[in-house]
Amino acid sequence: MPAELREHAGRCYAIQFHYALPDDAWAVELSEAVPAPAAWAENPRAERHLPGAAFLVAFVPDEDPDLEPTVHIHSHDEHVIPYEIMRWFMERVAEQVQRCRIVFAQDGRETVE
């Protein structure tokens, strides 16, 4: 799945989804986006920014309905996250939680809240 990008106050942020097999969970990552390689500039369809190193990662379990989603902080530095960016990130996490709960309900493992 391609990253979602959003600019806020002159900075670009990225949200990326991937499956974390060891955790049996979807990982939703928030990072500050970094400029794409200069060589990509010649391609008008190429992305201008790419996800950087994730500093927040939400894990949304999709195998065990008894496990709660969690948010992990992955940073050695201090990161100031604007409210609108945090809200955007948490909305994407909430959407992923809802998708997993729907699947649990369809499989008869849990009801949708």
Z-matrix of the N, CA and C atoms (Angstrom, degrees):
N
C 1 1.448
C 2 1.533 1 108.07
N 3 1.327 2 117.34 1 129.56
C 4 1.461 3 119.20 2 178.73
C 5 1.527 4 111.06 3 -67.33
N 6 1.303 5 114.82 4 157.21
C 7 1.464 6 120.06 5 -179.95
C 8 1.526 7 110.00 6 -73.39
N 9 1.330 8 114.87 7 149.26
C 10 1.459 9 121.09 8 170.72
C 11 1.523 10 106.20 9 -95.35
N 12 1.321 11 116.07 10 133.82
C 13 1.457 12 120.90 11 -178.76
C 14 1.517 13 110.09 12 -116.07
N 15 1.331 14 115.28 13 146.87
C 16 1.459 15 120.47 14 176.70
C 17 1.520 16 108.46 15 -148.20
N 18 1.325 17 114.68 16 134.61
C 19 1.454 18 119.99 17 176.83
C 20 1.527 19 108.90 18 -98.62
N 21 1.327 20 115.16 19 140.98
C 22 1.461 21 120.65 20 177.65
C 23 1.525 22 108.16 21 -150.33
N 24 1.321 23 115.94 22 124.04
C 25 1.469 24 122.74 23 176.84
C 26 1.529 25 112.10 24 52.15
N 27 1.333 26 115.97 25 41.85
C 28 1.457 27 120.76 26 176.06
C 29 1.514 28 115.64 27 82.31
N 30 1.334 29 117.70 28 1.89
C 31 1.463 30 121.28 29 177.64
C 32 1.519 31 108.88 30 -116.85
N 33 1.310 32 115.76 31 151.56
C 34 1.459 33 120.85 32 -179.95
C 35 1.524 34 108.57 33 -112.01
N 36 1.322 35 115.85 34 132.65
C 37 1.463 36 122.73 35 -179.93
C 38 1.529 37 109.07 36 -118.55
N 39 1.331 38 115.46 37 156.75
C 40 1.465 39 120.80 38 -178.98
C 41 1.522 40 110.18 39 -133.37
N 42 1.324 41 115.11 40 143.62
C 43 1.456 42 122.32 41 169.96
C 44 1.519 43 106.67 42 -119.61
N 45 1.313 44 114.21 43 131.76
C 46 1.458 45 120.12 44 -178.76
C 47 1.524 46 108.45 45 -132.00
N 48 1.329 47 116.94 46 141.01
C 49 1.458 48 123.49 47 178.42
C 50 1.526 49 108.08 48 -111.02
N 51 1.318 50 116.90 49 139.39
C 52 1.463 51 120.81 50 169.98
C 53 1.526 52 108.03 51 -155.38
N 54 1.306 53 115.28 52 162.67
C 55 1.459 54 119.16 53 179.76
C 56 1.523 55 109.00 54 -92.41
N 57 1.330 56 116.61 55 126.25
C 58 1.463 57 122.75 56 178.23
C 59 1.528 58 107.41 57 -97.12
N 60 1.308 59 116.44 58 92.63
C 61 1.460 60 122.15 59 -174.14
C 62 1.528 61 113.19 60 -56.66
N 63 1.337 62 120.22 61 -44.37
C 64 1.471 63 118.25 62 -179.40
C 65 1.530 64 113.28 63 -62.19
N 66 1.326 65 117.12 64 -26.35
C 67 1.461 66 121.37 65 -179.24
C 68 1.526 67 113.22 66 -95.39
N 69 1.340 68 117.59 67 -4.88
C 70 1.467 69 121.50 68 -173.64
C 71 1.521 70 109.97 69 48.41
N 72 1.331 71 115.17 70 50.27
C 73 1.461 72 120.09 71 -175.02
C 74 1.524 73 110.27 72 -152.18
N 75 1.319 74 114.15 73 155.30
C 76 1.456 75 120.51 74 170.82
C 77 1.524 76 107.93 75 -82.08
N 78 1.310 77 116.38 76 135.36
C 79 1.464 78 121.75 77 176.08
C 80 1.521 79 107.82 78 -104.33
N 81 1.310 80 115.61 79 128.45
C 82 1.460 81 122.54 80 175.96
C 83 1.526 82 104.86 81 -113.95
N 84 1.332 83 116.56 82 114.57
C 85 1.460 84 121.69 83 -172.22
C 86 1.520 85 111.77 84 -109.25
N 87 1.322 86 116.20 85 137.54
C 88 1.461 87 122.25 86 173.49
C 89 1.516 88 108.09 87 -113.16
N 90 1.334 89 115.72 88 131.94
C 91 1.456 90 121.36 89 177.96
C 92 1.517 91 109.89 90 -145.61
N 93 1.304 92 114.67 91 164.44
C 94 1.455 93 118.72 92 169.53
C 95 1.527 94 105.15 93 -84.58
N 96 1.311 95 116.86 94 130.86
C 97 1.461 96 120.46 95 -177.88
C 98 1.527 97 109.81 96 -74.38
N 99 1.314 98 114.45 97 151.73
C 100 1.466 99 121.34 98 178.74
C 101 1.523 100 108.43 99 -116.95
N 102 1.336 101 117.43 100 153.14
C 103 1.462 102 119.44 101 179.30
C 104 1.537 103 111.51 102 -61.24
N 105 1.309 104 115.70 103 142.62
C 106 1.462 105 121.40 104 175.92
C 107 1.529 106 108.76 105 -69.40
N 108 1.326 107 117.43 106 159.26
C 109 1.471 108 119.96 107 178.52
C 110 1.534 109 111.35 108 -56.40
N 111 1.306 110 116.22 109 142.92
C 112 1.469 111 121.74 110 -178.82
C 113 1.529 112 111.66 111 -57.43
N 114 1.315 113 117.55 112 -30.97
C 115 1.461 114 121.28 113 -179.36
C 116 1.526 115 112.23 114 -62.74
N 117 1.319 116 117.35 115 -21.54
C 118 1.458 117 121.24 116 -179.65
C 119 1.522 118 112.13 117 -77.18
N 120 1.314 119 117.91 118 -13.85
C 121 1.468 120 122.03 119 -174.20
C 122 1.522 121 112.33 120 -60.37
N 123 1.310 122 117.78 121 -26.95
C 124 1.467 123 121.51 122 -178.87
C 125 1.526 124 112.20 123 -72.73
N 126 1.317 125 117.21 124 -20.27
C 127 1.464 126 121.38 125 -179.35
C 128 1.531 127 108.45 126 -95.03
N 129 1.332 128 118.54 127 112.35
C 130 1.470 129 120.38 128 -177.47
C 131 1.532 130 113.92 129 -66.03
N 132 1.337 131 117.66 130 -18.87
C 133 1.466 132 120.80 131 -179.88
C 134 1.529 133 112.79 132 -93.02
N 135 1.321 134 116.60 133 -4.72
C 136 1.467 135 120.11 134 -177.83
C 137 1.525 136 110.79 135 -74.26
N 138 1.302 137 114.99 136 148.40
C 139 1.467 138 121.18 137 176.00
C 140 1.521 139 109.31 138 -64.71
N 141 1.313 140 116.39 139 147.64
C 142 1.468 141 121.65 140 177.57
C 143 1.529 142 111.16 141 -93.18
N 144 1.336 143 115.98 142 -21.27
C 145 1.462 144 121.81 143 177.89
C 146 1.521 145 109.27 144 -135.57
N 147 1.317 146 115.09 145 153.10
C 148 1.463 147 122.80 146 177.50
C 149 1.528 148 108.53 147 -127.40
N 150 1.330 149 117.86 148 155.66
C 151 1.463 150 119.04 149 176.69
C 152 1.527 151 110.72 150 -60.86
N 153 1.309 152 115.82 151 141.02
C 154 1.459 153 121.20 152 174.16
C 155 1.526 154 109.08 153 -93.85
N 156 1.320 155 115.45 154 -159.96
C 157 1.463 156 120.31 155 177.78
C 158 1.536 157 109.07 156 -70.46
N 159 1.316 158 115.65 157 129.93
C 160 1.470 159 120.52 158 -178.05
C 161 1.524 160 110.44 159 -67.15
N 162 1.336 161 115.46 160 135.54
C 163 1.456 162 118.96 161 174.59
C 164 1.520 163 112.25 162 -112.81
N 165 1.316 164 117.97 163 -14.13
C 166 1.469 165 122.61 164 170.12
C 167 1.522 166 107.16 165 -131.71
N 168 1.328 167 115.88 166 133.74
C 169 1.465 168 120.17 167 177.48
C 170 1.521 169 107.98 168 -134.81
N 171 1.321 170 115.95 169 122.99
C 172 1.458 171 121.44 170 173.94
C 173 1.520 172 107.68 171 -99.18
N 174 1.324 173 116.07 172 131.64
C 175 1.464 174 121.19 173 175.94
C 176 1.521 175 107.70 174 -106.83
N 177 1.331 176 115.54 175 124.31
C 178 1.460 177 122.18 176 -178.29
C 179 1.529 178 107.60 177 -116.26
N 180 1.334 179 117.55 178 101.27
C 181 1.464 180 120.91 179 -178.23
C 182 1.529 181 111.74 180 -61.19
N 183 1.320 182 115.47 181 139.18
C 184 1.465 183 118.78 182 177.85
C 185 1.522 184 112.67 183 -126.35
N 186 1.333 185 117.02 184 7.99
C 187 1.462 186 120.29 185 178.77
C 188 1.523 187 112.03 186 -109.91
N 189 1.328 188 117.37 187 -32.99
C 190 1.455 189 122.03 188 -175.81
C 191 1.526 190 109.36 189 -122.55
N 192 1.335 191 117.73 190 108.92
C 193 1.468 192 120.13 191 -177.67
C 194 1.527 193 113.78 192 -66.39
N 195 1.340 194 117.83 193 -12.23
C 196 1.453 195 120.29 194 178.82
C 197 1.533 196 112.91 195 -83.48
N 198 1.322 197 116.58 196 -13.44
C 199 1.467 198 119.90 197 179.16
C 200 1.524 199 110.35 198 -85.06
N 201 1.325 200 115.42 199 137.91
C 202 1.464 201 121.63 200 179.20
C 203 1.521 202 111.02 201 -88.58
N 204 1.325 203 117.14 202 147.33
C 205 1.464 204 119.21 203 169.86
C 206 1.534 205 108.98 204 -64.23
N 207 1.321 206 116.02 205 147.27
C 208 1.462 207 121.15 206 179.68
C 209 1.515 208 109.45 207 -134.74
N 210 1.329 209 115.89 208 156.71
C 211 1.461 210 121.90 209 175.66
C 212 1.519 211 107.22 210 -118.30
N 213 1.337 212 115.47 211 128.66
C 214 1.463 213 122.18 212 -178.59
C 215 1.524 214 109.07 213 -113.21
N 216 1.317 215 116.32 214 140.72
C 217 1.458 216 121.65 215 176.33
C 218 1.523 217 107.26 216 -98.55
N 219 1.328 218 116.21 217 121.57
C 220 1.461 219 122.11 218 -178.51
C 221 1.520 220 108.55 219 -118.22
N 222 1.311 221 116.40 220 81.61
C 223 1.451 222 118.25 221 -178.01
C 224 1.516 223 110.45 222 -160.28
N 225 1.309 224 114.92 223 139.70
C 226 1.458 225 120.54 224 173.17
C 227 1.522 226 109.40 225 -95.18
N 228 1.310 227 116.46 226 -17.32
C 229 1.459 228 122.32 227 -179.33
C 230 1.520 229 109.33 228 -102.52
N 231 1.299 230 114.89 229 165.34
C 232 1.453 231 120.10 230 172.86
C 233 1.527 232 107.84 231 -82.53
N 234 1.312 233 116.05 232 132.80
C 235 1.464 234 121.66 233 175.90
C 236 1.514 235 108.20 234 -120.19
N 237 1.306 236 115.55 235 129.30
C 238 1.454 237 120.45 236 173.46
C 239 1.520 238 105.96 237 -96.19
N 240 1.314 239 115.73 238 120.07
C 241 1.464 240 120.26 239 -177.79
C 242 1.518 241 107.57 240 -109.81
N 243 1.327 242 116.93 241 116.34
C 244 1.464 243 119.19 242 178.79
C 245 1.532 244 110.66 243 -59.57
N 246 1.312 245 115.05 244 147.51
C 247 1.458 246 121.51 245 -178.50
C 248 1.528 247 111.87 246 -52.78
N 249 1.327 248 117.50 247 -46.91
C 250 1.473 249 120.22 248 -177.49
C 251 1.529 250 111.67 249 -62.56
N 252 1.323 251 117.19 250 -34.99
C 253 1.471 252 120.68 251 178.57
C 254 1.527 253 109.71 252 -71.55
N 255 1.320 254 117.42 253 -41.72
C 256 1.471 255 120.16 254 177.79
C 257 1.525 256 110.42 255 -63.58
N 258 1.303 257 116.36 256 -40.51
C 259 1.473 258 120.50 257 177.90
C 260 1.523 259 111.03 258 -63.01
N 261 1.330 260 116.79 259 -44.35
C 262 1.471 261 122.26 260 177.48
C 263 1.532 262 109.86 261 -58.50
N 264 1.336 263 116.65 262 -46.96
C 265 1.464 264 121.75 263 179.12
C 266 1.531 265 110.49 264 -60.17
N 267 1.329 266 117.31 265 -49.45
C 268 1.459 267 120.45 266 -177.40
C 269 1.530 268 112.04 267 -66.44
N 270 1.328 269 118.02 268 -30.41
C 271 1.470 270 120.40 269 174.30
C 272 1.519 271 110.22 270 -63.71
N 273 1.343 272 116.86 271 -41.71
C 274 1.474 273 119.96 272 178.98
C 275 1.532 274 110.41 273 -66.64
N 276 1.341 275 116.40 274 -39.34
C 277 1.470 276 120.01 275 176.83
C 278 1.524 277 109.72 276 -62.41
N 279 1.325 278 117.27 277 -46.16
C 280 1.472 279 121.15 278 179.97
C 281 1.528 280 110.92 279 -60.28
N 282 1.321 281 117.64 280 -39.48
C 283 1.469 282 120.70 281 177.79
C 284 1.524 283 110.96 282 -63.46
N 285 1.339 284 117.27 283 -39.45
C 286 1.463 285 120.70 284 179.34
C 287 1.525 286 110.31 285 -68.57
N 288 1.328 287 117.35 286 -40.07
C 289 1.475 288 121.12 287 176.17
C 290 1.528 289 109.41 288 -59.15
N 291 1.305 290 117.19 289 -45.68
C 292 1.467 291 121.39 290 -179.53
C 293 1.531 292 111.26 291 -61.52
N 294 1.349 293 116.46 292 -43.39
C 295 1.473 294 119.16 293 178.25
C 296 1.522 295 110.89 294 -59.88
N 297 1.325 296 116.91 295 -44.10
C 298 1.470 297 119.77 296 -179.57
C 299 1.523 298 111.35 297 -66.25
N 300 1.321 299 117.41 298 -38.54
C 301 1.468 300 120.30 299 179.21
C 302 1.525 301 111.71 300 -67.13
N 303 1.304 302 117.18 301 -33.96
C 304 1.469 303 120.28 302 176.20
C 305 1.523 304 109.45 303 -63.86
N 306 1.321 305 117.08 304 -42.98
C 307 1.465 306 120.62 305 178.60
C 308 1.529 307 110.11 306 -64.22
N 309 1.337 308 117.48 307 -42.97
C 310 1.464 309 119.99 308 176.80
C 311 1.523 310 110.22 309 -56.93
N 312 1.324 311 116.99 310 -44.96
C 313 1.464 312 121.45 311 -178.69
C 314 1.526 313 110.67 312 -64.61
N 315 1.317 314 117.40 313 -40.86
C 316 1.464 315 120.83 314 179.95
C 317 1.519 316 111.07 315 -65.42
N 318 1.339 317 115.91 316 -31.33
C 319 1.460 318 120.66 317 178.77
C 320 1.524 319 112.31 318 -85.41
N 321 1.350 320 116.34 319 -1.77
C 322 1.445 321 120.62 320 -179.57
C 323 1.520 322 114.38 321 77.42
N 324 1.332 323 117.12 322 18.00
C 325 1.457 324 120.48 323 -178.27
C 326 1.523 325 113.79 324 -94.05
N 327 1.324 326 117.15 325 -21.78
C 328 1.468 327 120.29 326 -177.88
C 329 1.524 328 108.36 327 -164.86
N 330 1.309 329 116.52 328 153.84
C 331 1.459 330 120.14 329 176.49
C 332 1.506 331 110.03 330 -90.44
N 333 1.322 332 117.03 331 152.02
C 334 1.458 333 123.17 332 177.89
C 335 1.509 334 108.33 333 -77.91
N 336 1.338 335 116.16 334 130.92
C 337 1.469 336 120.64 335 179.30
C 338 1.496 337 110.23 336 -90.27
